[in-house]
Amino acid sequence: MKSLPYTIALLFCGLIIVSMAAKGHSTDTNESVQKWEKLAWSKIQDEYKGASFSDYAYMGRTEVNDEQTKDVFRVTVRQNGDTFSVRAEVYFHPVTKHMISINVFRL
């Protein structure tokens, strides 16, 4: 029974360390997503000049291979009385964080 408080304290410290590590990774990922989101948004606006946009969403990240990762964004576009979805895929190197390409296409 004497070891119970020690065990509880040790578990608590472990949880703090794990949560701090997860928060650091999450912040890095969020900053990366924001960087690619700005580029995707700019490309979408260039492709659909004069259109109105809604329902902008981050769809997720996929590791394509060791040298490419893909972030996907989706937005609803209203242009010339027509409403449709557009998808933007941003490819970048996962280590160097250099952009490889941005593909925008109508769904």
N, CA, C and O atoms as a GROMACS GRO file, in nm:
protein
  428
    1MET      N    1   0.080  -0.121   0.000
    1MET     CA    2   0.000   0.000   0.000
    1MET      C    3   0.085   0.127   0.000
    1MET      O    4   0.040   0.232  -0.047
    2LYS      N    5   0.206   0.117   0.053
    2LYS     CA    6   0.292   0.236   0.054
    2LYS      C    7   0.331   0.277  -0.088
    2LYS      O    8   0.359   0.394  -0.112
    3SER      N    9   0.333   0.184  -0.180
    3SER     CA   10   0.375   0.215  -0.316
    3SER      C   11   0.262   0.273  -0.402
    3SER      O   12   0.288   0.321  -0.512
    4LEU      N   13   0.139   0.270  -0.354
    4LEU     CA   14   0.026   0.321  -0.431
    4LEU      C   15   0.039   0.470  -0.462
    4LEU      O   16   0.021   0.508  -0.578
    5PRO      N   17   0.071   0.558  -0.365
    5PRO     CA   18   0.088   0.700  -0.399
    5PRO      C   19   0.203   0.722  -0.498
    5PRO      O   20   0.195   0.807  -0.586
    6TYR      N   21   0.309   0.644  -0.483
    6TYR     CA   22   0.423   0.655  -0.573
    6TYR      C   23   0.381   0.615  -0.715
    6TYR      O   24   0.418   0.682  -0.812
    7THR      N   25   0.305   0.508  -0.727
    7THR     CA   26   0.257   0.461  -0.857
    7THR      C   27   0.165   0.563  -0.922
    7THR      O   28   0.175   0.588  -1.042
    8ILE      N   29   0.076   0.621  -0.844
    8ILE     CA   30  -0.016   0.723  -0.896
    8ILE      C   31   0.062   0.846  -0.944
    8ILE      O   32   0.034   0.900  -1.050
    9ALA      N   33   0.160   0.889  -0.865
    9ALA     CA   34   0.242   1.004  -0.903
    9ALA      C   35   0.320   0.975  -1.031
    9ALA      O   36   0.332   1.061  -1.118
   10LEU      N   37   0.373   0.854  -1.043
   10LEU     CA   38   0.448   0.815  -1.161
   10LEU      C   39   0.358   0.814  -1.285
   10LEU      O   40   0.399   0.861  -1.392
   11LEU      N   41   0.238   0.761  -1.273
   11LEU     CA   42   0.143   0.760  -1.384
   11LEU      C   43   0.105   0.903  -1.425
   11LEU      O   44   0.094   0.933  -1.544
   12PHE      N   45   0.084   0.989  -1.327
   12PHE     CA   46   0.049   1.128  -1.354
   12PHE      C   47   0.162   1.197  -1.431
   12PHE      O   48   0.136   1.267  -1.529
   13CYS      N   49   0.286   1.177  -1.388
   13CYS     CA   50   0.400   1.237  -1.458
   13CYS      C   51   0.410   1.184  -1.601
   13CYS      O   52   0.439   1.259  -1.694
   14GLY      N   53   0.385   1.054  -1.618
   14GLY     CA   54   0.388   0.996  -1.752
   14GLY      C   55   0.283   1.057  -1.842
   14GLY      O   56   0.310   1.083  -1.959
   15LEU      N   57   0.163   1.079  -1.789
   15LEU     CA   58   0.056   1.141  -1.868
   15LEU      C   59   0.093   1.283  -1.910
   15LEU      O   60   0.064   1.325  -2.022
   16ILE      N   61   0.155   1.356  -1.819
   16ILE     CA   62   0.196   1.494  -1.851
   16ILE      C   63   0.299   1.493  -1.964
   16ILE      O   64   0.289   1.572  -2.058
   17ILE      N   65   0.396   1.404  -1.955
   17ILE     CA   66   0.500   1.397  -2.058
   17ILE      C   67   0.440   1.360  -2.193
   17ILE      O   68   0.474   1.420  -2.295
   18VAL      N   69   0.352   1.262  -2.195
   18VAL     CA   70   0.288   1.219  -2.320
   18VAL      C   71   0.203   1.331  -2.379
   18VAL      O   72   0.205   1.353  -2.501
   19SER      N   73   0.128   1.403  -2.296
   19SER     CA   74   0.044   1.510  -2.348
   19SER      C   75   0.127   1.625  -2.402
   19SER      O   76   0.089   1.688  -2.501
   20MET      N   77   0.241   1.654  -2.340
   20MET     CA   78   0.329   1.760  -2.390
   20MET      C   79   0.387   1.721  -2.526
   20MET      O   80   0.395   1.805  -2.616
   21ALA      N   81   0.428   1.596  -2.540
   21ALA     CA   82   0.483   1.550  -2.668
   21ALA      C   83   0.376   1.555  -2.777
   21ALA      O   84   0.404   1.598  -2.889
   22ALA      N   85   0.256   1.513  -2.745
   22ALA     CA   86   0.147   1.515  -2.844
   22ALA      C   87   0.113   1.657  -2.883
   22ALA      O   88   0.086   1.684  -3.000
   23LYS      N   89   0.114   1.749  -2.788
   23LYS     CA   90   0.083   1.889  -2.818
   23LYS      C   91   0.187   1.948  -2.911
   23LYS      O   92   0.153   2.021  -3.004
   24GLY      N   93   0.314   1.918  -2.888
   24GLY     CA   94   0.420   1.969  -2.974
   24GLY      C   95   0.406   1.919  -3.116
   24GLY      O   96   0.423   1.996  -3.210
   25HIS      N   97   0.374   1.792  -3.133
   25HIS     CA   98   0.355   1.736  -3.266
   25HIS      C   99   0.232   1.797  -3.332
   25HIS      O  100   0.235   1.828  -3.451
   26SER      N  101   0.127   1.814  -3.257
   26SER     CA  102   0.003   1.871  -3.310
   26SER      C  103   0.025   2.013  -3.359
   26SER      O  104  -0.025   2.051  -3.464
   27THR      N  105   0.099   2.092  -3.283
   27THR     CA  106   0.126   2.230  -3.322
   27THR      C  107   0.205   2.234  -3.452
   27THR      O  108   0.175   2.314  -3.540
   28ASP      N  109   0.306   2.147  -3.465
   28ASP     CA  110   0.386   2.142  -3.586
   28ASP      C  111   0.300   2.104  -3.706
   28ASP      O  112   0.312   2.163  -3.813
   29THR      N  113   0.213   2.006  -3.688
   29THR     CA  114   0.124   1.962  -3.795
   29THR      C  115   0.027   2.073  -3.834
   29THR      O  116   0.004   2.096  -3.952
   30ASN      N  117  -0.030   2.142  -3.734
   30ASN     CA  118  -0.124   2.250  -3.762
   30ASN      C  119  -0.057   2.363  -3.841
   30ASN      O  120  -0.117   2.417  -3.934
   31GLU      N  121   0.066   2.398  -3.804
   31GLU     CA  122   0.138   2.503  -3.877
   31GLU      C  123   0.164   2.460  -4.020
   31GLU      O  124   0.153   2.540  -4.113
   32SER      N  125   0.198   2.333  -4.039
   32SER     CA  126   0.223   2.280  -4.172
   32SER      C  127   0.095   2.284  -4.256
   32SER      O  128   0.098   2.324  -4.373
   33VAL      N  129  -0.016   2.242  -4.197
   33VAL     CA  130  -0.145   2.244  -4.269
   33VAL      C  131  -0.180   2.387  -4.307
   33VAL      O  132  -0.226   2.412  -4.418
   34GLN      N  133  -0.160   2.482  -4.216
   34GLN     CA  134  -0.192   2.622  -4.246
   34GLN      C  135  -0.109   2.675  -4.362
   34GLN      O  136  -0.158   2.750  -4.446
   35LYS      N  137   0.018   2.635  -4.366
   35LYS     CA  138   0.106   2.678  -4.475
   35LYS      C  139   0.052   2.630  -4.609
   35LYS      O  140   0.042   2.707  -4.704
   36TRP      N  141   0.017   2.501  -4.617
   36TRP     CA  142  -0.032   2.445  -4.743
   36TRP      C  143  -0.173   2.494  -4.774
   36TRP      O  144  -0.211   2.507  -4.890
   37GLU      N  145  -0.251   2.521  -4.670
   37GLU     CA  146  -0.386   2.572  -4.690
   37GLU      C  147  -0.383   2.707  -4.760
   37GLU      O  148  -0.462   2.732  -4.851
   38LYS      N  149  -0.292   2.795  -4.720
   38LYS     CA  150  -0.281   2.927  -4.784
   38LYS      C  151  -0.248   2.912  -4.932
   38LYS      O  152  -0.305   2.980  -5.017
   39LEU      N  153  -0.155   2.822  -4.963
   39LEU     CA  154  -0.118   2.801  -5.103
   39LEU      C  155  -0.233   2.740  -5.183
   39LEU      O  156  -0.258   2.780  -5.297
   40ALA      N  157  -0.303   2.644  -5.124
   40ALA     CA  158  -0.417   2.582  -5.193
   40ALA      C  159  -0.526   2.685  -5.218
   40ALA      O  160  -0.582   2.691  -5.328
   41TRP      N  161  -0.556   2.765  -5.117
   41TRP     CA  162  -0.661   2.867  -5.129
   41TRP      C  163  -0.626   2.967  -5.239
   41TRP      O  164  -0.712   3.005  -5.318
   42SER      N  165  -0.501   3.009  -5.244
   42SER     CA  166  -0.456   3.103  -5.347
   42SER      C  167  -0.472   3.043  -5.487
   42SER      O  168  -0.517   3.110  -5.579
   43LYS      N  169  -0.436   2.917  -5.502
   43LYS     CA  170  -0.447   2.849  -5.632
   43LYS      C  171  -0.594   2.834  -5.673
   43LYS      O  172  -0.627   2.853  -5.790
   44ILE      N  173  -0.681   2.801  -5.578
   44ILE     CA  174  -0.824   2.788  -5.607
   44ILE      C  175  -0.881   2.922  -5.652
   44ILE      O  176  -0.956   2.928  -5.749
   45GLN      N  177  -0.845   3.030  -5.583
   45GLN     CA  178  -0.894   3.163  -5.620
   45GLN      C  179  -0.844   3.203  -5.759
   45GLN      O  180  -0.917   3.267  -5.834
   46ASP      N  181  -0.721   3.166  -5.793
   46ASP     CA  182  -0.668   3.196  -5.926
   46ASP      C  183  -0.743   3.118  -6.035
   46ASP      O  184  -0.770   3.172  -6.142
   47GLU      N  185  -0.776   2.993  -6.006
   47GLU     CA  186  -0.844   2.908  -6.104
   47GLU      C  187  -0.989   2.952  -6.127
   47GLU      O  188  -1.041   2.938  -6.238
   48TYR      N  189  -1.054   3.004  -6.023
   48TYR     CA  190  -1.196   3.038  -6.030
   48TYR      C  191  -1.218   3.185  -5.994
   48TYR      O  192  -1.287   3.217  -5.898
   49LYS      N  193  -1.158   3.272  -6.074
   49LYS     CA  194  -1.170   3.416  -6.050
   49LYS      C  195  -1.316   3.461  -6.059
   49LYS      O  196  -1.389   3.419  -6.148
   50GLY      N  197  -1.356   3.546  -5.966
   50GLY     CA  198  -1.491   3.599  -5.965
   50GLY      C  199  -1.596   3.508  -5.903
   50GLY      O  200  -1.712   3.546  -5.892
   51ALA      N  201  -1.556   3.389  -5.862
   51ALA     CA  202  -1.651   3.295  -5.801
   51ALA      C  203  -1.664   3.324  -5.652
   51ALA      O  204  -1.580   3.390  -5.592
   52SER      N  205  -1.773   3.273  -5.593
   52SER     CA  206  -1.787   3.280  -5.447
   52SER      C  207  -1.761   3.140  -5.392
   52SER      O  208  -1.789   3.039  -5.457
   53PHE      N  209  -1.707   3.135  -5.270
   53PHE     CA  210  -1.664   3.010  -5.210
   53PHE      C  211  -1.731   2.988  -5.076
   53PHE      O  212  -1.759   3.084  -5.002
   54SER      N  213  -1.757   2.861  -5.044
   54SER     CA  214  -1.813   2.826  -4.913
   54SER      C  215  -1.770   2.684  -4.877
   54SER      O  216  -1.715   2.612  -4.960
   55ASP      N  217  -1.797   2.647  -4.755
   55ASP     CA  218  -1.770   2.511  -4.706
   55ASP      C  219  -1.626   2.466  -4.729
   55ASP      O  220  -1.602   2.353  -4.771
   56TYR      N  221  -1.532   2.554  -4.701
   56TYR     CA  222  -1.390   2.519  -4.717
   56TYR      C  223  -1.351   2.421  -4.607
   56TYR      O  224  -1.378   2.446  -4.490
   57ALA      N  225  -1.286   2.309  -4.645
   57ALA     CA  226  -1.253   2.207  -4.545
   57ALA      C  227  -1.119   2.140  -4.576
   57ALA      O  228  -1.083   2.120  -4.691
   58TYR      N  229  -1.048   2.107  -4.469
   58TYR     CA  230  -0.927   2.026  -4.479
   58TYR      C  231  -0.970   1.881  -4.473
   58TYR      O  232  -1.032   1.839  -4.376
   59MET      N  233  -0.936   1.803  -4.576
   59MET     CA  234  -0.982   1.665  -4.585
   59MET      C  235  -0.884   1.565  -4.525
   59MET      O  236  -0.923   1.454  -4.489
   60GLY      N  237  -0.756   1.603  -4.515
   60GLY     CA  238  -0.661   1.513  -4.452
   60GLY      C  239  -0.527   1.507  -4.523
   60GLY      O  240  -0.505   1.570  -4.627
   61ARG      N  241  -0.438   1.428  -4.463
   61ARG     CA  242  -0.301   1.414  -4.510
   61ARG      C  243  -0.274   1.267  -4.541
   61ARG      O  244  -0.315   1.178  -4.467
   62THR      N  245  -0.203   1.244  -4.653
   62THR     CA  246  -0.167   1.109  -4.694
   62THR      C  247  -0.018   1.106  -4.728
   62THR      O  248   0.032   1.193  -4.798
   63GLU      N  249   0.051   1.004  -4.678
   63GLU     CA  250   0.190   0.985  -4.717
   63GLU      C  251   0.189   0.906  -4.848
   63GLU      O  252   0.155   0.788  -4.849
   64VAL      N  253   0.227   0.971  -4.957
   64VAL     CA  254   0.225   0.909  -5.089
   64VAL      C  255   0.339   0.808  -5.100
   64VAL      O  256   0.319   0.694  -5.141
   65ASN      N  257   0.459   0.853  -5.064
   65ASN     CA  258   0.578   0.768  -5.059
   65ASN      C  259   0.680   0.836  -4.968
   65ASN      O  260   0.646   0.933  -4.899
   66ASP      N  261   0.804   0.788  -4.966
   66ASP     CA  262   0.905   0.846  -4.876
   66ASP      C  263   0.938   0.991  -4.909
   66ASP      O  264   0.990   1.064  -4.824
   67GLU      N  265   0.910   1.033  -5.032
   67GLU     CA  266   0.949   1.167  -5.074
   67GLU      C  267   0.832   1.259  -5.104
   67GLU      O  268   0.852   1.372  -5.148
   68GLN      N  269   0.709   1.212  -5.083
   68GLN     CA  270   0.592   1.296  -5.109
   68GLN      C  271   0.483   1.272  -5.005
   68GLN      O  272   0.449   1.159  -4.972
   69THR      N  273   0.430   1.383  -4.956
   69THR     CA  274   0.312   1.380  -4.870
   69THR      C  275   0.209   1.470  -4.936
   69THR      O  276   0.244   1.569  -5.000
   70LYS      N  277   0.081   1.435  -4.920
   70LYS     CA  278  -0.026   1.510  -4.986
   70LYS      C  279  -0.126   1.559  -4.882
   70LYS      O  280  -0.176   1.481  -4.801
   71ASP      N  281  -0.155   1.690  -4.883
   71ASP     CA  282  -0.264   1.747  -4.805
   71ASP      C  283  -0.377   1.779  -4.903
   71ASP      O  284  -0.354   1.832  -5.012
   72VAL      N  285  -0.500   1.747  -4.863
   72VAL     CA  286  -0.615   1.765  -4.952
   72VAL      C  287  -0.714   1.863  -4.888
   72VAL      O  288  -0.746   1.853  -4.770
   73PHE      N  289  -0.762   1.957  -4.969
   73PHE     CA  290  -0.859   2.057  -4.927
   73PHE      C  291  -0.977   2.053  -5.024
   73PHE      O  292  -0.960   2.021  -5.142
   74ARG      N  293  -1.096   2.086  -4.975
   74ARG     CA  294  -1.216   2.088  -5.058
   74ARG      C  295  -1.293   2.216  -5.032
   74ARG      O  296  -1.297   2.265  -4.919
   75VAL      N  297  -1.354   2.270  -5.135
   75VAL     CA  298  -1.435   2.391  -5.122
   75VAL      C  299  -1.551   2.384  -5.220
   75VAL      O  300  -1.540   2.323  -5.327
   76THR      N  301  -1.662   2.445  -5.182
   76THR     CA  302  -1.776   2.456  -5.273
   76THR      C  303  -1.763   2.589  -5.346
   76THR      O  304  -1.743   2.694  -5.285
   77VAL      N  305  -1.776   2.583  -5.478
   77VAL     CA  306  -1.760   2.701  -5.564
   77VAL      C  307  -1.894   2.733  -5.629
   77VAL      O  308  -1.964   2.643  -5.676
   78ARG      N  309  -1.928   2.861  -5.630
   78ARG     CA  310  -2.048   2.908  -5.699
   78ARG      C  311  -2.000   3.006  -5.806
   78ARG      O  312  -1.947   3.113  -5.775
   79GLN      N  313  -2.021   2.967  -5.934
   79GLN     CA  314  -1.973   3.050  -6.044
   79GLN      C  315  -2.071   3.042  -6.160
   79GLN      O  316  -2.109   2.934  -6.204
   80ASN      N  317  -2.111   3.159  -6.209
   80ASN     CA  318  -2.203   3.168  -6.324
   80ASN      C  319  -2.330   3.085  -6.304
   80ASN      O  320  -2.376   3.017  -6.396
   81GLY      N  321  -2.387   3.090  -6.184
   81GLY     CA  322  -2.510   3.019  -6.154
   81GLY      C  323  -2.493   2.869  -6.130
   81GLY      O  324  -2.591   2.799  -6.106
   82ASP      N  325  -2.372   2.820  -6.137
   82ASP     CA  326  -2.343   2.678  -6.117
   82ASP      C  327  -2.272   2.659  -5.983
   82ASP      O  328  -2.185   2.737  -5.947
   83THR      N  329  -2.310   2.554  -5.910
   83THR     CA  330  -2.246   2.523  -5.782
   83THR      C  331  -2.182   2.386  -5.792
   83THR      O  332  -2.247   2.289  -5.833
   84PHE      N  333  -2.056   2.377  -5.752
   84PHE     CA  334  -1.982   2.251  -5.761
   84PHE      C  335  -1.870   2.250  -5.658
   84PHE      O  336  -1.833   2.353  -5.602
   85SER      N  337  -1.816   2.131  -5.634
   85SER     CA  338  -1.704   2.116  -5.540
   85SER      C  339  -1.572   2.115  -5.616
   85SER      O  340  -1.563   2.065  -5.728
   86VAL      N  341  -1.471   2.170  -5.551
   86VAL     CA  342  -1.336   2.172  -5.606
   86VAL      C  343  -1.243   2.111  -5.502
   86VAL      O  344  -1.259   2.132  -5.382
   87ARG      N  345  -1.148   2.036  -5.552
   87ARG     CA  346  -1.050   1.972  -5.463
   87ARG      C  347  -0.912   2.025  -5.498
   87ARG      O  348  -0.876   2.036  -5.615
   88ALA      N  349  -0.834   2.058  -5.395
   88ALA     CA  350  -0.695   2.101  -5.413
   88ALA      C  351  -0.606   2.001  -5.341
   88ALA      O  352  -0.627   1.970  -5.223
   89GLU      N  353  -0.506   1.951  -5.412
   89GLU     CA  354  -0.409   1.859  -5.354
   89GLU      C  355  -0.273   1.926  -5.356
   89GLU      O  356  -0.223   1.965  -5.462
   90VAL      N  357  -0.212   1.938  -5.239
   90VAL     CA  358  -0.080   1.999  -5.227
   90VAL      C  359   0.018   1.888  -5.196
   90VAL      O  360   0.007   1.820  -5.094
   91TYR      N  361   0.116   1.869  -5.284
   91TYR     CA  362   0.220   1.768  -5.265
   91TYR      C  363   0.347   1.838  -5.217
   91TYR      O  364   0.388   1.940  -5.273
   92PHE      N  365   0.408   1.781  -5.113
   92PHE     CA  366   0.531   1.840  -5.059
   92PHE      C  367   0.621   1.730  -5.004
   92PHE      O  368   0.577   1.618  -4.977
   93HIS      N  369   0.750   1.765  -4.989
   93HIS     CA  370   0.847   1.670  -4.933
   93HIS      C  371   0.831   1.671  -4.782
   93HIS      O  372   0.837   1.777  -4.721
   94PRO      N  373   0.811   1.554  -4.719
   94PRO     CA  374   0.782   1.550  -4.575
   94PRO      C  375   0.898   1.592  -4.486
   94PRO      O  376   0.876   1.633  -4.372
   95VAL      N  377   1.021   1.584  -4.535
   95VAL     CA  378   1.136   1.621  -4.452
   95VAL      C  379   1.176   1.766  -4.475
   95VAL      O  380   1.190   1.842  -4.380
   96THR      N  381   1.195   1.803  -4.602
   96THR     CA  382   1.240   1.939  -4.633
   96THR      C  383   1.127   2.041  -4.631
   96THR      O  384   1.151   2.161  -4.622
   97LYS      N  385   1.002   1.993  -4.639
   97LYS     CA  386   0.882   2.078  -4.643
   97LYS      C  387   0.876   2.166  -4.768
   97LYS      O  388   0.806   2.268  -4.768
   98HIS      N  389   0.948   2.128  -4.873
   98HIS     CA  390   0.940   2.202  -4.999
   98HIS      C  391   0.819   2.154  -5.078
   98HIS      O  392   0.792   2.035  -5.088
   99MET      N  393   0.748   2.250  -5.136
   99MET     CA  394   0.631   2.217  -5.216
   99MET      C  395   0.676   2.152  -5.347
   99MET      O  396   0.772   2.197  -5.410
  100ILE      N  397   0.606   2.047  -5.387
  100ILE     CA  398   0.634   1.979  -5.513
  100ILE      C  399   0.534   2.026  -5.619
  100ILE      O  400   0.574   2.065  -5.729
  101SER      N  401   0.404   2.023  -5.586
  101SER     CA  402   0.303   2.070  -5.682
  101SER      C  403   0.170   2.092  -5.612
  101SER      O  404   0.146   2.043  -5.501
  102ILE      N  405   0.084   2.169  -5.680
  102ILE     CA  406  -0.054   2.189  -5.634
  102ILE      C  407  -0.144   2.155  -5.752
  102ILE      O  408  -0.130   2.212  -5.861
  103ASN      N  409  -0.237   2.064  -5.731
  103ASN     CA  410  -0.334   2.027  -5.834
  103ASN      C  411  -0.473   2.068  -5.788
  103ASN      O  412  -0.514   2.037  -5.676
  104VAL      N  413  -0.545   2.139  -5.874
  104VAL     CA  414  -0.681   2.182  -5.844
  104VAL      C  415  -0.772   2.124  -5.952
  104VAL      O  416  -0.745   2.139  -6.071
  105PHE      N  417  -0.879   2.058  -5.909
  105PHE     CA  418  -0.971   2.004  -6.008
  105PHE      C  419  -1.114   2.002  -5.955
  105PHE      O  420  -1.139   1.991  -5.835
  106ARG      N  421  -1.205   2.012  -6.050
  106ARG     CA  422  -1.348   2.012  -6.021
  106ARG      C  423  -1.396   1.869  -5.997
  106ARG      O  424  -1.357   1.777  -6.069
  107LEU      N  425  -1.479   1.852  -5.896
  107LEU     CA  426  -1.533   1.718  -5.866
  107LEU      C  427  -1.668   1.699  -5.934
  107LEU      O  428  -1.729   1.593  -5.921
   0.00000   0.00000   0.00000
